[in-house]
């Protein structure tokens, strides 16, 4: 409980810093949402000032920040400049698909990289090790946007297996068929996320496994005549999981950030696409709301990773 309270205090403090820095950075950026209106000869200064008063932009910067922080404590992120809709409702409509994409990609990367990394280490300098290393190097050096375009050309344009973009087919579907249709549309973007995330993880797990295979306790267990299954279960996996979980927790921001590019390429209406379109239109309430939700999810993910580590190794320092 003491450790959990420390983590909650840390999350609160980090959210405060993120909100302050993001707020100042956005307001320091050149141009604004009202820049196009100021260039419009039919838009009077009085009308622009009235719009700024409606959105609270006529107040001082410090007062705007205080009002915004007070509002987000009640999950009120304001109103979108572009659509005029509530920011919270806009995010809630789009956050499920982004969370599903990232969760499936994270679990898949964990399982596949664990299997391939251990397999490569156990077959050191053999053909399978060489093949897995080449795959990991290609994955590590492959930009997600480039791989997404290759997948679209290959599987959507040439082979016509998967849809090019979108989250739903033209024909309206209901029930379980609707979820299958969504999964069919999400196959390509999730596959890109998985492949791009595999490279560094496989290399890392392979390196850790090779160190374990050279350790004294592994040689001692091997001399006792234990089977490879028991060696894997009691000696390799318990020593691999803590650093892997730590790395997965640190990779959460990269996964969520990568969904901004992929959702824009595949035309998926998620938080990534919402953030990208809001940045183009200088829709500050949407940008700030998306940043805070993303930061909160990342910090919560890291806290869950820490709790899992404590569960795996209760002798870890709880400071």
Secondary structure, 3 states (H helix, E strand, C coil): CHHHHHHHHHHHHHHHHHHHHHHHHHHHCCCCCCHHHHHCCCCCHHHHHHHHHHCCCCCCHHHHHHHHHHHHCCCCCCECCCCCCEHHHHHHHHHHHHHHHHHHHHHHHHHHHHHHHHHHHHCCCCHHHHHHHHHHHHHHHCCHHHHHHHHHHHHHHHCCCCCCCCCCCCCCCCCHHHHHHHHHHHHHHHHHHHHHHHHHHHHHHHHHHHHHHCCHHHHHHHHCCCCHHHHHHHHHHHHHHHHHHHHHHHHHHHHHHHHHHHHHHHCCCCHHHHHHHHHHHCCHHHHHHHHHHHHHHHHHHHHHHHHHHHHHCCCCCCC
